[in-house]
Amino acid sequence: MNHVQASERKAKIHETSEEASGQLRERVEHVRDIVENVRDKAELAVRDRPYLVPVAAGAVGLGIGVLLGSKLTRLVLFTAVGALLTDALGGEIRRLASQFMGELQNRLSEGEAEGEASTSAAE
């Protein structure tokens, strides 16, 4: 009895796989037809109206320009670039910043000392 059930299951699986493969072939043929129709229409459009290609390219360029011009895109872009630069040059930037701040503090303290000396000499 087990052997009979197993052979029946195999037959059902085989039938189901044949049905699925048939449906898949039909879908593939349908997609091929759609692709051929679109290709034919595109060839006709390019042949009949050659100005469409530059217009379409300009529209795509304008779309990309608007996308890159948006504040959100700029924020994401600059954040990503900043993160990359921080990883690559973070130590060097910190060193330069600390040197600059140290020199600035020295100059400010020298200026304050000169200002105090000139005010005490004037008294």
C-alpha positions, 0 to 999 in steps of 0.5 A, a space after each residue: 500500500 505504501 508503494 502505491 501511495 508513493 507512486 501516486 504522489 510521484 505521478 501527481 508531482 510530475 503532472 503538477 510540474 508539467 502544468 507549471 512548466 506549461 504555464 511558465 512557457 506561456 508567460 515567457 512567450 507573452 513577455 517576449 511578445 511584449 518586448 518585441 512590440 515595445 522594441 518595434 514601437 521604439 524603432 518606429 518612434 526613433 525613425 519617424 521622430 529623430 528628435 525624441 532621443 535628445 529630448 528623452 536624454 534631456 528629460 533624464 538629465 533634468 530629472 537627475 539634476 533636480 534629484 541632485 539639487 534637492 536638499 535631502 539628496 545634498 544632505 545625504 551626499 554630504 553626510 556620506 562624503 563627510 563620513 568617508 573623509 572622517 574615516 580616511 583623514 580623521 586623524 590628520 584633520 584632528 591634528 591640524 585643528 588642534 595645532 590651529 587652535 593652539 596657535 590661535 590661543 597663543 596669539 590671543 594671549 599675546 594680544 591680551 598681554 600686549 593690550 594690558 602692557 599698553 594700558 598699564 604704561 598709559 596710566 
